[in-house]
Amino acid sequence: MDKTFVPQYLSLSKGWSRCGVFEHSRIFEERGWPTAMFAMHHPQNVDSPWSKYFCQELEFGHAYGWQDTLVRASRVIYSFDAQRQVERLIQDFQPDVAHAHCIYHHLSPSVLVALKAHHIPTVMTAHDLKLACPAYKMLNRNGLCEECKSGNLLPVVRNRCIHDSLGASSLVMVESALHKFLGLYKRYLDKVVAPSHFLKAKLMEWGWPEEQLVYIPNFVECQDYKGSEPMGNQVLYFGRLAPEKGIDVLMKAAVQSGVGLEIVGSGPEEANLKAMPEAQASHIRFVGRLEGQALHAAIQRARAIVLPARWYENAPMSILEAYANGRIVIGTNIGGIPELVKPGETGYLCEVDNVDGLAALLDQVSQQPDSDLIAMGNQARQWVGEQFTRDRYADAMTNLYSTLGVNTAAERV
């Protein structure tokens, strides 16, 4: 087998579990590319022959001793452990291209330095806003925030952007300041993939050069979903229960409209949401976390999926999954949501934190004939089945790698 004709592919991520990162790598395995993985050790990792190269686990919120805490804090800024381990993997595997996902605190950009030293083209998918905002979200307790756009990162500490903690916010400020000063992402990444037009534009606003950014949307495999089924009378939220998701507004709108609401998921805001007076309403139900067919069934029995986000959502997979199940989406007009929701065709949009506006849409959907909602859902399913496919995603990524000098044209021999 001539390695020149079979690109060796390296995937880097904070963890290695059955998620989008896993699926991304599997695409290239199926195309015959030898594939290696690099991550930190973690109990939720899928078994991998590459785990002997993984770096030490690093998680916020664990009860470490003070000496261990200092060591781990330094690794957040620059992990020499991750750099040494990925060097070992590079020497043994000799990848032709590398693709990073969510490496920030857990691996640190030290791995990018190692890859550049070996002249390995490196791409990273921006799943969030971290490449611009030190706190990932451009959101603090006072609302949307872009105070750090000027390059002054003191607002991270002043607003306590990380877990409302002075210590964690100070650490992240130092980390981001050093990374920006040394250019550890801009200098050592060849390309950054933005899954939404919104994110690409936002990164450019924050100083990223357009030529370093590539728009490649996420994908969904429609054949894995049933599509339209008889629907119930309730709407559904599914995802993480966190303040930025706007679930409190949705609960208020559901009470105002009288429309049934199922809330699927778990997260840091769960206790606060269940303590709201609206949580006592008989037509609001917390279902807990669902996965696989159980989640699909919950989506299919809903009249609509609601995303009441109050932050800059990037490219929510929940929208694509809703469409694949033949269900429309009611979303807020923020971030990457508007480019995925066609008002009146695949769903509806309302303004952020607008209880009255959202309640009116819930009421509208509750009264809309099932046949109309099913027709809109089918239109949404057809759209993602044509435009947001696995093959389109794979071809776009392969073409991107080829622009970086990776020979992707020949067949495996």
N, C-alpha and C positions, 0 to 999 in steps of 0.2 A: 504494500500500500504506500503510495507516494503522498507524503504529508502536504506537498504543494497543492494537491487537488482536494484535500479534505480539511477544511478549516477546523482548527481546534478551538473550542469555545469555552470561556471561563465566565461563570456567573457569580457575582458577589452580592451578598445581602446580609442584614443583621441576623437573620435566622433562616432556617431551611425547613419549611413546612408546606403543606399542600395548599398553596395560595396562588395568586397571580404570578409571582416570581417563579414558582415551580412550573407553572404552565408555560411561561415564556421559555424556559430552558428546554422543556420537553419538545417544543416545536423544532428546535434545532437538532435534538437527538433523533427525532423522527426523520429529519432530512439527512441523516447520516453523519452529522458532525459529532466527533468525540467531544464530550462535554464534562467539564469539571465544575465543582461548586466550592465556594469559600464563604464561611460564615463564622459566627461565634458559637461555642458550645451552648446548647439550651435543651432543657428537657422535652420541649415540644418539637424538636427537629425530627424530620424523617430520617430513618437509617440511611447512611451514605458511606460509600467506600472512601470518601474524601474527608471524613470527619477527623482523621488523624492530623490534618493540617489546620483544623479550626483553631481560632484564638480563644482566649478565656472569656467566660460569660461576663457581661456587664449589663446590669439592669438597675434602673432607678427604683428607689423605694424599698430595696432590700436592707436588712439590718446588718450592715458591715461594721466592724470595729474601726476606730479612728484612723489607724495606720492603713488599713485596707481601703478605707474611704479616700484617703489622700492619693494612694496609688491609682485607684480607679478614676478619680477626678482628673489626674494627669493623663490617663488613657483616653478620656473624653476629648481632650484637646489634641493629643497626638499619641496614637497607640504604637509603640515600638514592638509590642508583642504581635499585633496584627501584621505589621510590616515584615517582621521576621518570618512569620508563618506563611504569609502569601509568597514571600521570596522562595521558600522551600517548595511550594506548590508550582511556582513558575519554573523553577529549575527542573522539576520532575515531569511536569505536564507540557511545558512549552506552548502556551496558548497563542493563537494568531489574533484573537480579538477578545476583549473583556467587556462585560456589561454589568454595571452596578445598580443596585436598588437599595435605598434607605440605609446607607452605610454610616450616616453622620456620627452619632455619639458612640455607636457600638463597635464599629471598625475604625472610624476616623478616616480622614483623607490620606493618612499615611500609606494606605494600600494603593492609592493613585500614584503616589511618588514612586513606589516600587514598580508599578506597571510601566510608567513613563521611562524609568531607567533602563528597562528592557525593550523599549520601543514597541510596546504592545498598544495598538489602537484601543482606546477606552471610551465607552459610551455610558451615560447614566440616564435613567428615566427619572424625571422629577414627579414623584407621586404627590408632592405637597409643595409648600411655598418656602421650604427651608433654604434653598439657594439664594433667596432674597431676604427673608425675614428670619432672624435668629430664633424666634419662637415658633416657627413653622406656619402659624395661622393668620398673621396680620390681624390679630384680634386680642384684645385684653378685656379686663372686667368692665371697661367703659364703652366697649364696642369696637368697630373696625379701627385698625391702627396701621399707619404707614410712616410713623415718626422716624424710623431708622433709615428711610430712603436716602437721606443726606449723607449717610456714612457715620453719623454720630450714634453709637449704640447704647448710650447711657439710658435712654428710655426703657430698655429691657429691664434694668434694675429698678428704675423709678416706678414703673408700672407693675413690677414683679410678675413678669409675663410667663414664667415657668412655674406652674403649680401654685401660684400666688406665694412663692417662697423667695426670700431674699438670697439665701445661699445658692439655690439652684439657678436663679436668674443671674446672679453674679458670675457663676461658673460658665454659663452659656454665653454671657456677654464677652468674657475673656476668650472663650473658645472661638466665637464668631469673629471677634476683632483680630485675633491672630491669623485665622484662616484667610480673612479678607486681606490683611496686610501682606501675607506671603502668597496670596493668589492660589491657594491649594486646590480650588475647584476650577477656576477659569484657566489656569495654566496647565493643569494636568488632565483635564477632560477634553477629549477631541470634539465630542458632540453631546448635547443634552436633548433628550426626547421630552417634548411637552405633549401630554395626552389631550390638551384642549387648546384652542386658539387663544382663549382668555389667558391661560398660564404663560404661553409664549409671549403675548403682548405685555403681561405684567413683569416678566423677567427682563424684557427689554427696557421697560420703564425704570427698573432698578439697576440698569447699567450693563446687562448682558448683551453682547453683540449679536445681531440677528443671524449672522452666518454660523454661529455656534449652536443655534437652536433649530430643532426639527419637529414639526408637528406630525405625530403618529397617534391616532386615536386608539383607545382600548377596543377589545373585541368581546363578543359573546357568541357561543355556539348554539344557535336556535334549535338545532336538532335535539339538544339535551332537554328541551322544555316542551311542554304539551301545547302551549298556546291557549286559545280561548276555551273556557269552561263556563258552566252556569255560575253566575256571580251572586254574592250575598248583598246585604244592605249597608255594610260597613266599609270604611276606608282603612288603609293600613300604612303604618310607618314601620320600616325595618332598617336596622343599622345600630350604630353605637349610640348609647344614651349619654350624651355629653352636652354641655351648655351651648356650644356653637351650633348644635343641630336644630335648635328652635322648637323642641318638642313641647315646651311649656306653652308656647303660642298655639300650637296645634291643639293641645288639650283644651285651652280656652275657647278656641274656635269650634271645636266639637261640641262643647257644652252649649255654646250660643246657638249653634245650628240644630242641635239635637241628633246629629248624625253619629252612628256607631263608629268607634275607633278601636282598632287593635294595635298595640305597640309591641313590636318584636325586637328583642335585643337586650343588651346589658351594658353597663358602663358606670362611670363615676357620678353621673347625675341621677342614677336610678332612685336612690333614697329620697332625694329632694323632690323628684317628680311624683313619687308615690305619696309624699306628704302634702301635696297641693290639694286644696279643697276639691278641685275638679276631678281628682283621682277617685273620689267617692261616687261619682256618677255611675249609674248602673250600665250605661252604654259605652264606658271606657274600660278597656281590659288590657292589663299587662300580661303578655304571653310568655315572656322570658326569651332566652336565646333559642333559635331554631336554625337548622342547617339542612342541606340536601333536599330530599323530597318533601320533608315536613315544611320547609320554608316555601318551596314552590307551591304547595297546596294552600298555604296561607295567602300567598300572592294571588292565586287563581280564584279564591273565594271573595276577594275584595273587589269593590267597584272601581277603586283608584288607589294608586300608591302616592303618598304625600311626602315631599321633601321640604320641610319648612326652614331650611338653613338660614342662618344669619351671618355666615362667614363666607369667604371666597372658596366655595367648593371648586375642585379642579375638574374632574371628569367622573362623576359618580357612577360606579358600576351598578348601583341599585337601579338607576334609570334603564340601563341596557337590559338588566335582568327582568325588570318589570315589563318592558316591551317584548322581550323574548317569550314571556308568559302571556302576552296578549292583553296587557293592562296599561291604561293610560297613566300619566304622571301629572300631579299638581305640584309645581315647584316654585320656589322663590326666584325673583329676578336678580340673581347675583352670581358672580363667578362664572364657572363653565356651564351652569344649569341651562341658561337660555339657549345655548347653541345645541342642546339636546332635546328641548321641548318645543314642538311646533304648536302654538296656541290654536285651538279649535281643530287640530288634526291628530296630534298624538298626546294632547293634554292641555294644561292651562298654567298660566303664570300669575303670581300675585307679588306684591311688594313685601319686603322684609319686615317682620314684626307687626304686620297689619292683621290684627285679629278679625276685624270686621270684613276685610277683603277676603281673607281665607275662609271665614264662615260662609260668606256668600257663595264662594266656589264649591264648598262642601255641600251646601244646600242645592246648588245647581246640579251637581253630579248625582245627588240622591234622588232628584226628580227626573233626571234624564232617562229616557227609555233604555232598557238593557241592550236593545238592538243597536242603538246609536253608540253606546260605549264599546260594544263588541266590535263594531265596524271600525271605530277609531283605534281600538287595540290591535285589530288585524293589520291596520295601516302602519301602526308603530312596529309591529313584528316584521312586516315586510321590509320596512326601512332598515332596521338593524340587520335583517337577514341578507340584505344586499350591500350595505355600506360598512358595517362594523363586524366583518367576518374574520375568522382565524387566518384564512389564506391571505386576505388583504394585509393584515397585520404582519404576517410572516414575510410576505414579499417586500413590504415597506422596510422592515428591519434588515432584511438581506441586502436590499439596495443601499441602505445607509452604510452597512458594513463595507460594501464594495467601494463606496466613495472614499473610504479610509484606507484603501489599498489591499483589502482582504479579498483573496481570490474565491469568489462564491459561485462561479459559473459552471465549473466542471462537476461531473458526477463522481460519486465515490468509486474508487477502484481498488 
